[in-house]
Amino acid sequence: MTKLKTISPGDGRTYVERPLATQADVDAALANARAAERGWRSTPIVERAAMVETFVQYFEGHSAAIAEEITRQMGRPIKYTPGEIRGLAERARYMASVAVDSLADLQIEPKENFTRFIRKEPVGIVFVIAPWNYPYLTAVNAIVPALVAGNAVILKHSHQTPLSAERFAAGFKAAGLPDGLFQYLHMDHRLTEKLVASPEVDFVAFTGSVAGGQAVSRAASGRFIGLGLELGGKDPAYVRADANFDHAVENLVDGAFFNSGQSCCGIERIYVHEDLYDRFVDAYVDLTRKYVLDDPMKPDTTLGPMVRGQAADFVRGQIAEAVARGAKAHIDVKQFGRAHAGSPYCAPQVLTGVDHTMRVMSEESFGPVIGIMKVASDDEAVRLMNDSQYGLTAAIWTMDEDAAIRIGDAIETGTWFMNRCDYLDPALAWTGVKDSGRGCTLSRLGFDAFTRPKSFHLRTRI
């Protein structure tokens, strides 16, 4: 029997082993999902939404154990992993709270002798493919609204975080969700692509790399189904001359290095107005040096390992290339004793003297490195921020709200922040442009992908 094996980046040991699904397992899951969703779609929306609270309470009641599982599976320090459960709760509760209004029939202006309305029907079976970096936050964005909208869900989670899929199942079981409506499958790439292509699947929600999104698109080609693709970014920040200096430094260090930089909406490049540049770099470097890179299970660790040694070596390669081409590295990696070639432990690095010909400023890093460039004007900042194949989020630090809105209108991005970054507000649409993907989750618009409009045109008098 073929198995998945999860190697903990913290200590290099095998933490989880699970058998991989067979084609028979996939066929059974599809049959169960189809049977279950037929009855679920007729359940009143208010009842579908009500189960979310018990689901959330399961996670809150098991927060400590789940936090440890996250840390051991993917390496985020135990100091921070409980925050992911709080984020899941915030998003799930918000989507449940707006479900009844968001999924209600759309009433049309009156017309004599006719009743007309548009009903939002569930699409059927939703296949969610979730990544390891935020194993609950990325998955809940699709799972909860898809279920509340009346669909069945099949989840394929990353082999790095298989216990997250099992926790979702336990949470929905605690909530009394009927059998078959939520299922998970631990699958290899071949079966995953076959499931995407299956005529039984009605929508695919994928979060991951651009290459992964392209593979999903190819697997679904020729089928007229919806795809939600959240594919990461090279998210920029602009520190304007009127920024609150201390706040900007603190937030942007955290925005770049939290989760060892392994965030699709983490800050990967910073543009600083020339009036603040030198002072900003000095303060940024000083704060970066305060990180503690160590075993993620230690309570004082503030920077854990990356998910695997190859990922850390990729980041080290970007840094080495930039330095070879004239960039300056401000952090002495010897300060971070665990960091060395081949190790998932990667020292944070701050680079200046960078430009957009360097991979570290154009290619997604997904690791603890930041490049900082000086700009002379808002226009120069806008030009550089837009000079990217990605467009997930972007941020500005300024005390001028009007300027923030004006500049934001010119930025090619799905979310525009002022004086914050690396956060999803569940009341706002989570979406991207360019190679950051397509589709939308969260907010009242987040139900639309999981429903299809059906028009009712009733002539009541002849």
N, C-alpha and C positions, 0 to 999 in steps of 0.2 A: 504493500500500500504506500503510495506517494504521500509525503508529509511536507507541510511547511514548517520551517524552523526559524524562530525569532531569536536573534542574537542581541542581547542587551548591550548597547554601546557603552554603558557605564563600566562594565567589568569584562566584557567579551564572552560571557557565558550564555549558554542556551537557556532562555527563560520560558519559552512556550514552544510546544510541538502540537500540531493538529493534523489530522488526515485531510487531504484535499478531496473536494467533491468529485464525484464521477458524473458521467452523462445521465445516469439513472437518477442521481440526486437532483440534478438540474431539472430534469423532466418532471419529477415529483413536486418540486418547489413551484414550478410554473402551474401545474394542475391545481395545487392547493391554493395558490394565489388567485387564480381565475375563479375558482369556486367561492372563495371568501369574499372577493370584491363585489360580486353580484349582489350579495345581501347587504354588505356594508354601505354601498352607495345609496340604498334606500333608508338608511338610518339617519334621523334628523341631524343637521349640522351641529346643533347645540349639544347633542349627545356625543358626537364624534369629538368635539372640542373638549368636552368635560373630562375625557380620560387623560388628557395631557397633564393635568395637575397631579394625579396619582403617579404617573410616569416620572414627573420631575421629583416628586417626593422620594421615590425610590433612589434616585441619584443623590439627592441631598442626604438621605439616611445612610448611604454607603460611600460618602465623599472621601473619607480617609483611605479606604481600601482602593478605590478607583484611582485616586491621586498617585498612590504608590505604584499601581499597575502602569499608569502612563509613564512615570519616571523610569521604571525598569524596562519598559518596552522601547521608548524612543529617546530617553536621556535628558528631558527637561528637569531642572532641579526641583526637588520635592518642596522647596520653599514656595514654588509658584504653581505647581500642578493643581492644587485645589481650586485655583481661579478658573480653570476650564469648566468645572462643574457649575460654578456661579454663572459663567457665560452661557452654558447650555440652558440653564434654568431661565435666564433672562429672555433668551430668544424663543424658547418653546412657549413660555407663558405669554409673551407678546403675540405670537402668531395665533395662539388659541383665543386670545382676547379680541382679536379683530376678525376672526373667522366668519362669524355669522353675518356681519355686514359685508365683508369682502366677497362672500360666496352667494349672497342673496341674488334673487332674480333681478335683472335690470328692467325696470319699468319704462315703457315708451309713452310718449305723450298720447292723450286720449284720441281715439278716432271713432266716430259714431258707427255702431253696429259691429265693432271689432274689439277683441281682446288681444293685445300684443305684448309679448315680453321675451326676454332672452334669458335662458337658463344656463348655468355653468355646470356642465356635466363632468365627472371625473374621467380621465383618459383611460384608466384601467390598471395596468401593471407598470409600476415605476421601478427601474433598475438604477440603484445608487452605487457609484464607485467612489470610495472615499480614501483619502491619503492619511499618512501617519503623523504629519507635523502638528496638527490640531485634530486629533482623531474624533473628538466629539463635536467641536464647534463647526468643522467643515461638513460633517454628516447631518447634523440636526437641521441645518438650513434647508435641506431638501426633504428629509424623512418626515418631520412633523407636519409641514404644510401639505405634503403629498397624502399622508394618511387622513388628516382632517378634511381634505378636499374630497375624500371618498375613495381613494385608490388603495391598492395593495402595494407593498414595497418589498423588494428583494435587495439586500445589501451585500456588496462585496467589499470588504475592508482590506486595507494594506496588510501584507504578510508581516509587516513590522508591528502592527497593532491589532492582532486578531481578537484579543480579549475585549476590545471596544465593541465589536459586533455582538459579542455574546452578552455584554452588559446592556446594549440596546434591547436585545431580546428579553432579558430578565426584567428590564424596566416596563416593557409593554405587557409582559405576562402579569406583572404586579398590578398594572392598570386595568387588567381584565380585557385586553384587546382580543377579539375572537381569533382562534387559530387560523393560520394561513395568511393573515393580513400583513404581518411583518415576519420575514424570514431572512436568514443570512446564509451565505455560502462561502466557504474558504476555497477559492478557485485559482487555477493557474491561468496564464495569459490566453492560452488556446481556448479554454472553455469560456473565459470572460468574453472574448471576441465573438464566440458562437452565440452566447446569450444576448449580446448587443444586437446581433443579426437575426435573432429569433423572431418569427412573426407574432409570438405571444407577448413580446415586450412592446409597450406603447410609448414609453418615454425613458430617456437615459440622462441621468444627472452625474456628470463626471467632474471631479476636482483633481488637478494634477498638473503635469508638465505640458508644454506645447506639443511635444512629440506624442505624449499619451493622448491628448485631445485629437491629434491628427489620426491616431490609430483608431480611436472610437468613431470618428467621422467616416473613416474608410470602412469600418465594419458595418456601419449603419447605411452606407451608400445604397441607393436604390429603394430604400424604405422611406415612406413618407411619415416619419415620426419626429417628434421634437427632441432636440438635444440641448441640454444645459451644460456649458463648458466653462469652468473657472480655471484659468490656466496660468495664473501667477503674474509677476510683474517685475519691473525695475523702477520701483516707486521713488520719485524725487521729492525733495523738500527745498523750499526757498526761505532763507532768513533775510527778511527785509531790514532796512536800516532802522526802522522804528519798532523792531521787535522787543518784547520783554526778554532781555538777554539771558538771564539765569534760567528762566522757564524754557527757552528755546534749547539751550545746551542740555539740560536735564532730560527733556522729552525726546530729543533727537538721539542722544546716546542710547536711551532705552529703546527707542523706535528702531534703531539699527541692530542692536545686539540681543534684545530679548529673544528667548528660545534659540540662542546661538545664531540669530539671523535667519532662522528657518521659518519664515512667514511670507506668504504670498503678497501681503500688504505691508511688509516691513520696509523701512527706509533703506535704500541702496545707493543713493547719491544725493549730495547736498550742495546747494548753491547759496553762497553767502555774499551779501552786499559788501563792497570793498571797505565801507566805513567800519564794519564790524569784523572783517575777515581774520586779521591776525589775532585779535583778542579771542575770537570764537574758536579758532583752531587750538590755541593754548588751553583754553578751558575744557574743550572737548577731549583733548588728549589726557589731561589731568584726571578727568572723571573716568575715562576708559581704563586707566591704569588701576583703578580701584576694584575692578572685577576680580572675583575669586574663581578661577578655573579648577574644578576638582570633581570628585565623585558626586554625582547628582543626588545621592541619597544622604549626603551630609547636610545638616540644616543651614550651615553658613555658606554653602556653595551658591554663587550667583550666576555662574556661566557653566553649563554642562557640556558634555561632548556633543558633536554632531552625530547624525544618525548612523554613520559608518565612516570608516577610514577613507574610502574612495571619495566621498563627498567633501571631507576636509582637505584631501589632497587637491581636489579641483579648485577649491578656494585658494589654497597655498600657491597653486599654479597661476591663477589670475594675479595674485600679489607679486609673485616673482617676475612675471612678464611686465607688469607696470613699472616695477623698480628698474628692471633692465632697460626700460625705455625712458627713464628719467624721473619717475615719480619718487617721492620721499616717503618712507615708512617711518612713522613716529613712535611705534611701540616696539620695544625690545622683547622679542618672543621668549628670551631666556627668563624673563620675569615670571612666565607661566610654565612651570616646570614640566607639566604633563604633556605639553604640546611638542610633537615631533612628527616627521614624515611617516605616513602610514597609520598614524593614530587618529581616532575620531576626535580626540581633544585638540581643538584648534584655537590658538590665541587670537584675541580680537586685534584688528589692525586698522589704523587710520592712515589714509594716504592723501597727500597733497601733491601738487605738480602733475595732476592727472588731466587727461582730455578724452574726448569721445572716440578717439582712435584706439583706445585701450579697452580690452575686453571687460575689465573691472567696472567700466562706466557704461557699457552697452549690453553686456551679456548678463543674464540673471545669475547672481552669485549664490543666493540662498545660503548664506553663511555669514560669519562675524567679521565683515570687512566693509569699510565705507570710504568712498572717495569724496573729497571736498574741493570745490572750485570757487574762485572769486568771480563775482559779476559786478558790473558797473551800473546796471539799470534793471527796471522791471522787464523791459523788452528783451534784454539779453537773457534774463532768467526764464522767461516764457519760451524763447527759442530753444534753449538748452533742455528745458523740461520736456518739451514736445519732441525732441530729437531722440526717439526711442520707438522700437517696434511694439512696446507694451503700453497699456493705459488702464491700470486697475485703480490705483489711488494716487493722489498727489496732495501736498500740504504746503501751507504758507504760515510763517510766523510774522505777525504784524499786529498793531493795535488799531488799524484802520479797516473797519468792516467793509466800507464801500470799495476800498482798493482791493480787498480780498475777493469780493464778488466780481469786480471788473476783471481782475487777473484770472480768476477761476473760470470765467466765461471763455477765456482764450486757451485754456488748458485742455488737452485731449485726454480725458480721464473718466472713469466711472463714478468716482467719489472724490470730492474736493474738501479738504479739511482746512480749518483755520485754528492755529494754536493747539493742535493735537494730531495724532497719527496712529496708525496700526490699531484700529478699533472698528468694529461693526456695530452701528446703531440699528437694532432690529426694526425700527420704525422707518428706516430709509432703505431704498432699493440697493441691493448689492449686485453690482454689474461691472463689466469692463468693456473696453474698446480695443481695437486692433488685436494683437496676438494675446491679449489678456482674456479673450474668449467671447462668448455670446450668451445671452439669456439673462435672467434676473431671479434672485432669491430674496427672501425677507421682504418686509413692508407689506402693505395691502396688495401690492402688485405681485408679491411672491407666490400667490395662489394661481396666477394666470397660466403658468406653464403646465400646471397639473390638472387643468380643466380645458374643455373645449366648449365654445358657445353653441347653443342649440336654440333656434328661433321658433317661437310658438305664434302662429298667425291664425287666429280663430275668428271666423265670421259667425257672429252670434245671432244675427237676424237676416232672413232671406226675403 
